[in-house]
Amino acid sequence: MSGAFYFISALTVAGALAAVLLKNTIHCALALTVAFAGLALLFLSMDAQFAGFAQILVYIGAVVILVVFAIMLTRGAETPDQGAHSRTWFVGLLVTAAVFAFLAWAVLASAPGLPNQSAAPPVSVRDIGAALMTRYVLPLEIVAVLLTAATIGAVIVAMHEKARNR
Protein backbone atom coordinates (compact mmCIF):
# COMPACT_ATOMS: atom_id res chain seq x y z
CA MET A 1 0.00 0.00 0.00
CA SER A 2 1.28 3.40 -0.89
CA GLY A 3 1.63 6.51 1.19
CA ALA A 4 -1.13 8.18 -0.84
CA PHE A 5 -3.61 5.55 0.32
CA TYR A 6 -2.75 6.18 3.97
CA PHE A 7 -2.95 9.95 3.50
CA ILE A 8 -6.35 9.77 1.76
CA SER A 9 -7.62 7.32 4.40
CA ALA A 10 -6.49 9.59 7.23
CA LEU A 11 -8.11 12.58 5.51
CA THR A 12 -11.39 10.66 5.11
CA VAL A 13 -11.45 9.48 8.73
CA ALA A 14 -10.53 12.97 10.00
CA GLY A 15 -13.35 14.51 7.95
CA ALA A 16 -15.85 11.95 9.25
CA LEU A 17 -14.78 12.49 12.85
CA ALA A 18 -14.97 16.25 12.45
CA ALA A 19 -18.47 15.91 10.97
CA VAL A 20 -19.56 14.07 14.09
CA LEU A 21 -17.67 16.00 16.75
CA LEU A 22 -17.82 19.67 15.70
CA LYS A 23 -20.46 21.86 17.35
CA ASN A 24 -21.21 24.27 14.50
CA THR A 25 -23.58 22.65 12.00
CA ILE A 26 -22.10 24.41 8.99
CA HIS A 27 -18.63 23.22 9.94
CA CYS A 28 -20.04 19.68 10.30
CA ALA A 29 -21.48 19.84 6.78
CA LEU A 30 -18.17 21.07 5.38
CA ALA A 31 -16.30 18.30 7.20
CA LEU A 32 -18.76 15.82 5.70
CA THR A 33 -17.76 17.19 2.30
CA VAL A 34 -14.12 16.39 3.10
CA ALA A 35 -15.08 12.84 4.11
CA PHE A 36 -17.07 12.34 0.89
CA ALA A 37 -14.20 13.73 -1.19
CA GLY A 38 -11.81 11.33 0.53
CA LEU A 39 -14.10 8.42 -0.32
CA ALA A 40 -14.23 9.57 -3.93
CA LEU A 41 -10.43 9.71 -4.02
CA LEU A 42 -10.25 6.20 -2.58
CA PHE A 43 -12.64 4.93 -5.27
CA LEU A 44 -10.61 6.64 -7.97
CA SER A 45 -7.35 5.21 -6.63
CA MET A 46 -8.85 1.71 -6.86
CA ASP A 47 -9.73 2.22 -10.56
CA ALA A 48 -13.44 2.48 -9.80
CA GLN A 49 -13.98 5.60 -11.88
CA PHE A 50 -17.76 5.39 -12.03
CA ALA A 51 -18.14 5.02 -8.26
CA GLY A 52 -15.65 7.84 -7.66
CA PHE A 53 -17.28 10.28 -10.03
CA ALA A 54 -20.76 9.30 -8.82
CA GLN A 55 -19.55 10.02 -5.28
CA ILE A 56 -18.44 13.47 -6.38
CA LEU A 57 -21.56 14.28 -8.40
CA VAL A 58 -24.21 12.80 -6.12
CA TYR A 59 -22.86 13.23 -2.62
CA ILE A 60 -20.67 16.31 -2.90
CA GLY A 61 -22.54 17.97 -5.74
CA ALA A 62 -26.07 17.32 -4.50
CA VAL A 63 -26.45 15.91 -1.01
CA VAL A 64 -23.96 18.15 0.81
CA ILE A 65 -25.14 21.25 -1.06
CA LEU A 66 -28.74 20.37 -0.14
CA VAL A 67 -27.76 19.91 3.51
CA VAL A 68 -25.95 23.26 3.57
CA PHE A 69 -28.95 25.00 1.97
CA ALA A 70 -31.32 23.37 4.46
CA ILE A 71 -29.15 24.47 7.37
CA MET A 72 -28.87 28.01 6.05
CA LEU A 73 -32.58 28.31 5.28
CA THR A 74 -33.76 26.98 8.63
CA ARG A 75 -31.23 28.84 10.76
CA GLY A 76 -29.90 25.51 12.01
CA ALA A 77 -26.30 26.74 11.98
CA GLU A 78 -26.61 28.34 15.40
CA THR A 79 -25.07 26.45 18.31
CA PRO A 80 -27.75 25.25 20.76
CA ASP A 81 -27.92 26.98 24.15
CA GLN A 82 -28.08 23.81 26.20
CA GLY A 83 -25.71 20.88 25.67
CA ALA A 84 -26.32 18.64 22.72
CA HIS A 85 -25.40 15.51 24.67
CA SER A 86 -28.04 13.19 26.01
CA ARG A 87 -27.95 11.70 29.48
CA THR A 88 -28.33 8.25 27.94
CA TRP A 89 -25.13 8.38 25.87
CA PHE A 90 -23.83 5.26 27.60
CA VAL A 91 -26.83 3.25 26.39
CA GLY A 92 -26.16 4.50 22.87
CA LEU A 93 -22.55 3.44 23.19
CA LEU A 94 -23.62 -0.05 24.30
CA VAL A 95 -26.08 -0.39 21.41
CA THR A 96 -23.39 0.76 18.97
CA ALA A 97 -20.91 -1.79 20.35
CA ALA A 98 -23.52 -4.55 20.14
CA VAL A 99 -24.39 -3.73 16.52
CA PHE A 100 -20.70 -3.56 15.60
CA ALA A 101 -20.03 -6.92 17.30
CA PHE A 102 -22.98 -8.54 15.49
CA LEU A 103 -21.89 -7.19 12.11
CA ALA A 104 -18.28 -8.26 12.70
CA TRP A 105 -19.47 -11.75 13.66
CA ALA A 106 -21.67 -11.96 10.56
CA VAL A 107 -18.82 -10.94 8.24
CA LEU A 108 -16.32 -13.30 9.84
CA ALA A 109 -18.78 -16.21 9.93
CA SER A 110 -19.71 -15.80 6.26
CA ALA A 111 -16.13 -15.63 4.94
CA PRO A 112 -15.50 -19.43 4.78
CA GLY A 113 -18.78 -20.04 2.97
CA LEU A 114 -18.06 -17.68 0.08
CA PRO A 115 -17.63 -19.34 -3.31
CA ASN A 116 -14.43 -18.92 -5.27
CA GLN A 117 -14.39 -15.51 -6.81
CA SER A 118 -14.48 -15.35 -10.56
CA ALA A 119 -13.04 -12.48 -12.51
CA ALA A 120 -15.45 -9.57 -12.75
CA PRO A 121 -16.39 -8.66 -16.30
CA PRO A 122 -14.67 -5.49 -17.45
CA VAL A 123 -17.22 -2.70 -17.46
CA SER A 124 -16.21 0.80 -18.40
CA VAL A 125 -17.75 4.09 -17.42
CA ARG A 126 -18.91 4.41 -21.02
CA ASP A 127 -20.86 1.13 -20.73
CA ILE A 128 -22.53 2.29 -17.50
CA GLY A 129 -23.39 5.66 -19.06
CA ALA A 130 -24.85 3.98 -22.13
CA ALA A 131 -26.98 1.71 -19.91
CA LEU A 132 -28.20 4.72 -17.89
CA MET A 133 -29.19 6.57 -21.05
CA THR A 134 -30.92 3.61 -22.73
CA ARG A 135 -32.13 0.77 -20.52
CA TYR A 136 -32.35 2.67 -17.21
CA VAL A 137 -33.40 6.11 -18.44
CA LEU A 138 -36.86 5.97 -16.81
CA PRO A 139 -35.58 5.16 -13.28
CA LEU A 140 -32.92 7.84 -13.70
CA GLU A 141 -35.54 10.45 -14.58
CA ILE A 142 -37.80 9.35 -11.72
CA VAL A 143 -34.93 9.83 -9.26
CA ALA A 144 -34.24 13.27 -10.76
CA VAL A 145 -37.88 14.32 -10.33
CA LEU A 146 -37.93 12.94 -6.79
CA LEU A 147 -34.80 14.89 -5.81
CA THR A 148 -36.18 18.06 -7.39
CA ALA A 149 -39.46 17.67 -5.50
CA ALA A 150 -37.56 17.10 -2.23
CA THR A 151 -35.52 20.26 -2.80
CA ILE A 152 -38.62 22.34 -3.56
CA GLY A 153 -40.36 20.88 -0.49
CA ALA A 154 -37.38 21.75 1.73
CA VAL A 155 -37.42 25.33 0.47
CA ILE A 156 -41.19 25.65 1.05
CA VAL A 157 -40.89 24.26 4.59
CA ALA A 158 -38.01 26.63 5.31
CA MET A 159 -39.98 29.61 3.96
CA HIS A 160 -42.98 28.80 6.18
CA GLU A 161 -40.73 28.37 9.24
CA LYS A 162 -38.95 31.64 8.51
CA ALA A 163 -42.28 33.45 8.17
CA ARG A 164 -43.46 32.07 11.55
CA ASN A 165 -40.27 33.23 13.29
CA ARG A 166 -40.73 36.85 12.23
CORPERA-V433547 format. One record per residue. RES is the residue in one small letter. NEAR is the number of other C-alpha atoms within 10 Angstrom. Layout:
BEGIN
res: {RES;RES}
near: {NEAR;NEAR}
END
This chain:
BEGIN
res: {m;s;g;a;f;y;f;i;s;a;l;t;v;a;g;a;l;a;a;v;l;l;k;n;t;i;h;c;a;l;a;l;t;v;a;f;a;g;l;a;l;l;f;l;s;m;d;a;q;f;a;g;f;a;q;i;l;v;y;i;g;a;v;v;i;l;v;v;f;a;i;m;l;t;r;g;a;e;t;p;d;q;g;a;h;s;r;t;w;f;v;g;l;l;v;t;a;a;v;f;a;f;l;a;w;a;v;l;a;s;a;p;g;l;p;n;q;s;a;a;p;p;v;s;v;r;d;i;g;a;a;l;m;t;r;y;v;l;p;l;e;i;v;a;v;l;l;t;a;a;t;i;g;a;v;i;v;a;m;h;e;k;a;r;n;r}
near: {5;6;8;12;14;12;12;19;17;14;17;24;16;17;23;20;15;19;22;14;12;13;16;14;20;20;16;21;23;19;23;23;23;21;25;21;22;25;21;26;24;20;18;16;14;12;11;16;16;18;18;21;18;14;21;20;13;12;18;21;13;13;15;18;16;17;16;18;17;18;17;15;18;17;13;14;18;13;12;10;6;6;8;9;7;8;8;8;10;10;10;12;11;11;12;12;12;12;12;12;12;12;12;11;11;11;11;11;11;9;9;8;8;8;7;6;6;6;6;6;6;6;10;12;13;10;11;13;12;13;12;15;13;10;10;13;12;12;11;13;13;11;11;12;12;12;15;12;12;13;15;12;12;17;16;13;15;19;13;11;14;13;9;8;6;5}
END
